[in-house]
Amino acid sequence: MRWRVGLLTASDGGRSGEREDTSALVVRELVEQELQGEIVDYRVVPTEADEISAALIEMSEYYRAHLIVTTGGTGLAPDDVTPEATRRVVDREVPGIAEAMRAAAVRKDRRFMFHRGIAGLRGRTLILNLPGTPEGVHAHLAGVLEDLPAALLALNRQERRGAEPVREN
């Protein structure tokens, strides 16, 4: 199965074109090469909770992404609101994934303990919050990448009690 992946960067500098979105390049490479996924939507939004939440909803519902990866807005600064925006739209959190990402990343650089990203489910879409640096993206995503297909398969298998299967676009 080819996974449909949404990629969302929360960055005021990236949105205005002042800064290149190098973190998204790392996500794209890992998703396409390691996960055999396809980026079905990519966008850069300001670090505003309403804009982040709206983009997550659209990627999940309109693009029917199996996985959404966010970068940026997960640190300690006052405008780092990606986890809060994500919590607004998920039905359930998956703390084990966030814990595994953080544990793997902290082994590489102790400063990643300040990353506040979460993992959660919106319907059959898994949403992962990653830091906004290429190093942070790689350290966090590499920690769970080999296990993501099992989670995505579990989310997208047909329910036994009459639920409709996921339809491909």
C-alpha positions in Angstrom: 0.0 0.0 0.0 1.3 3.5 -0.8 0.7 5.8 2.1 -0.8 9.2 1.5 1.1 11.7 3.6 0.4 15.4 4.4 3.3 17.6 5.3 2.7 20.8 7.3 5.4 23.3 8.3 4.5 25.9 11.0 6.9 28.7 10.4 6.4 32.5 10.2 9.8 32.8 8.4 9.0 29.9 6.0 5.6 31.3 5.2 7.0 34.7 4.3 9.7 33.2 2.1 12.5 34.5 4.4 13.7 31.0 5.2 14.0 27.8 3.2 12.0 24.9 4.6 14.9 22.4 5.0 13.0 20.3 7.6 10.3 19.5 5.0 13.0 18.2 2.7 14.2 15.7 5.3 10.6 14.6 5.9 10.0 14.2 2.2 13.1 12.1 1.8 12.3 9.8 4.7 8.7 9.4 3.8 9.4 8.6 0.1 12.4 6.4 0.5 11.9 4.7 3.9 8.1 4.6 4.2 7.3 4.4 0.4 4.8 7.2 1.0 3.6 9.9 -1.3 3.3 13.5 -0.2 -0.3 14.4 -1.3 -0.3 17.9 0.3 2.5 20.2 1.5 2.0 23.6 2.9 3.7 26.2 5.1 1.5 28.1 7.6 2.2 30.8 10.2 2.6 29.6 13.8 -1.0 30.4 14.6 -3.1 27.6 16.2 -6.2 28.3 14.1 -4.3 28.0 10.8 -2.4 24.9 11.9 -5.7 23.2 13.1 -7.5 24.1 9.8 -4.7 22.7 7.7 -4.6 19.4 9.7 -8.4 19.0 9.3 -8.2 19.6 5.5 -5.3 17.2 5.0 -7.1 14.6 7.0 -10.6 15.0 5.5 -10.1 16.4 2.0 -6.8 14.7 1.1 -7.6 11.6 3.2 -4.0 11.4 4.4 -3.0 8.3 6.2 -0.3 10.2 8.0 0.3 13.9 8.6 3.8 15.1 9.7 4.1 18.6 11.1 7.4 20.4 11.5 8.0 23.4 13.7 6.2 25.1 16.5 7.0 22.4 19.1 9.5 24.1 21.3 9.3 26.3 24.4 8.8 29.7 22.8 5.5 31.5 23.4 4.5 31.1 19.7 5.3 27.4 19.6 1.6 26.2 19.4 1.7 23.2 17.1 1.0 20.6 19.9 -2.0 22.7 21.2 -3.4 23.1 17.7 -3.0 19.4 17.1 -4.8 18.5 20.4 -7.8 20.6 19.1 -8.3 18.3 16.2 -7.3 14.8 17.3 -9.8 12.3 18.7 -7.2 10.4 20.7 -3.5 10.9 21.5 -1.0 8.1 21.0 1.6 9.0 23.7 3.8 5.9 23.0 4.7 7.2 19.6 5.7 10.7 20.9 7.6 9.1 23.8 9.5 6.8 21.4 10.4 9.7 19.1 11.6 11.8 22.0 13.6 8.9 23.6 15.4 8.2 20.3 16.1 11.9 19.7 17.4 12.6 23.2 20.0 9.9 22.7 21.4 12.0 19.9 21.1 15.4 21.5 19.8 16.0 25.0 18.3 19.3 24.0 15.5 17.4 22.3 14.0 16.9 25.8 12.4 20.3 25.2 10.4 19.1 22.2 6.7 19.1 23.1 5.3 17.4 20.1 2.5 14.9 20.3 1.1 12.1 18.2 -2.6 11.6 17.8 -5.4 10.2 15.7 -8.0 12.1 13.7 -10.3 9.4 12.4 -8.0 7.1 10.5 -5.2 9.7 10.1 -2.1 9.6 12.3 -0.6 13.0 13.1 3.0 13.4 14.3 4.5 16.7 15.5 8.2 17.1 14.8 10.7 19.8 15.6 11.5 22.5 13.0 15.2 21.6 12.4 16.4 19.1 9.9 18.4 17.4 12.7 15.4 17.3 15.0 13.1 15.9 12.2 15.6 13.1 11.4 16.3 12.2 15.0 12.6 12.0 15.9 11.2 10.4 12.8 14.0 7.9 12.4 13.1 6.6 16.0 9.7 5.4 14.8 9.9 5.1 11.1 10.2 1.3 10.9 7.1 0.8 13.1 4.8 3.3 11.4 3.5 0.9 8.7 2.1 -1.4 11.5 0.3 1.6 13.0 -1.0 2.8 9.6 -2.2 -0.7 8.7 -4.0 -1.1 12.0 -5.7 2.3 11.5 -6.8 1.5 7.9 -7.9 -2.0 8.0 -11.6 -2.6 7.5 -13.5 -3.0 10.8 -15.2 -6.4 11.2 -18.5 -5.1 12.3 -19.9 -3.5 9.2 -17.7 -0.4 8.8 -17.0 0.7 5.3 -13.4 0.2 4.1 -11.2 3.2 3.3 -11.7 4.1 -0.3 -8.7 5.1 -2.5 -9.0 8.4 -4.3 
